[in-house]
């Protein structure tokens, strides 16, 4: 069991971890000591794969957003399984390739303005989930994930709402004009 706010530095980087309950934030600190949330990990997702396979210590922190239960799999067990089971090795390669593509999208999104990043985030959340989505974490964490201040996120949400693209009720966002919201991402 990992408690809210706990850093999982010792686990993250030498083993693969799978959160069973709720969420983990993967964060990095820049030279200015500003924390940047680079990923949110939900139940059923794993983190630390590349670091575990390479045997390197992570350059990011894994932070429990709430009390969280983790399953930690030693890297030696993963490597052994990859040697014995080609399908597992292929699945691991697929996960790493997917993470690589996600990272490239993040780099592209970082170059966009805040409104572009927010619109892209909302479109991605809604993909396959209908027109009403629940923000998976607090607005403060969503703001950190998008690389903006919480006040800026609130202003951007109001702007999209004023344009008739969305409505916001606490953490629930209803997309009124999916085409218009997608146009903001370009």
Secondary structure, DSSP 8 states (H G I E B T S, - for coil): -B-TT-B-TTTBTTEEEEE-SS-EEEEEE-TT--EEEEEEE-TT-EE-HHHHHHT---SSEEEESSSB-EEEEEHHHHHHHHHH-HHHHHHHHHHHHHHHHHHHHHHHHHTS-HHHHHHHHHHHHHTTT-SEEE-SS-HHHHHHHHTS-HHHHHHHHHHHHHTTSEEEETTEEEES-HHHHHHHT-
